[in-house]
Amino acid sequence: MNSAVETQILCALKQLDETVKSLATANPKPSLLPLFASIDELAAHLPPGTDPTLRHYLHKKSYEKARLYLQGRDAENQVGNCRHI
């Protein structure tokens, strides 16, 4: 079960994903910086028992991996350059 902060992070990650997908047709182009800042701020408030995998994804700015993880789809993630999924 996700904590309240994890649920907020998932919502922010979904919003980021939708915004990125709309960039091709958006006019004017939205700024992604506030979304990144919001995700970073929420990540700083994760409870102590948070899974280290999620912390790793957020620390490395692997937002798609973090979104899949929070959606229970971590098995879809590919191994990254750091040898961590």
Helices and strands as residue ranges (DSSP letters): H 4-22, H 33-43, H 52-59, H 63-70, G 74-76
